[in-house]
């Protein structure tokens, strides 16, 4: 039987962050052409769109999907608003129909987290 002090101490390598191979690639016309050929699906109707078609409208802040239809609009709650250094309005989070509590008109809504307060 070995005593506790006689055991070898395992040395572990530190976790290190390695840059993504695409991070060093220059953004030129070839890169943009390949990027715009990428395809995504709408979170509501599941239709596939290329990024170059400009048909995808929003990214839902709650379910993290892209939408071109089924859009509730931007939330008017205080928690979903980003302000700049001077306290002025800068950006509001946008949501799909499934992630909102109330829809006021075609452009504004109240999300589930702001509506439950």
FENCOR-V46989 format. One record per backbone hydrogen bond with DSSP energy under -0.5 kcal/mol. CO is the residue of the C=O (numbers start at 0). NH is the residue of the N-H. Records with the same first field share a line. If there is no record, write none. Layout:
CO: NH + NH
This chain:
2: 5 + 6
3: 6
7: 9
9: 11
15: 17
19: 22 + 23
20: 23
21: 24
25: 27
27: 31
28: 32
29: 33
30: 34
31: 35
32: 36
34: 37
35: 51
37: 50
39: 48
41: 45
46: 41
48: 39
49: 52
50: 53
57: 66
59: 63
64: 59
65: 42
66: 56 + 57
69: 96
72: 94
73: 108
76: 79
77: 80
79: 92
81: 89 + 90
83: 86
87: 83
90: 81
92: 74
93: 60
94: 71 + 72
95: 98
96: 99
98: 111
101: 103 + 109
106: 73
107: 103 + 104
108: 75
109: 100 + 101
110: 114
111: 115
113: 116
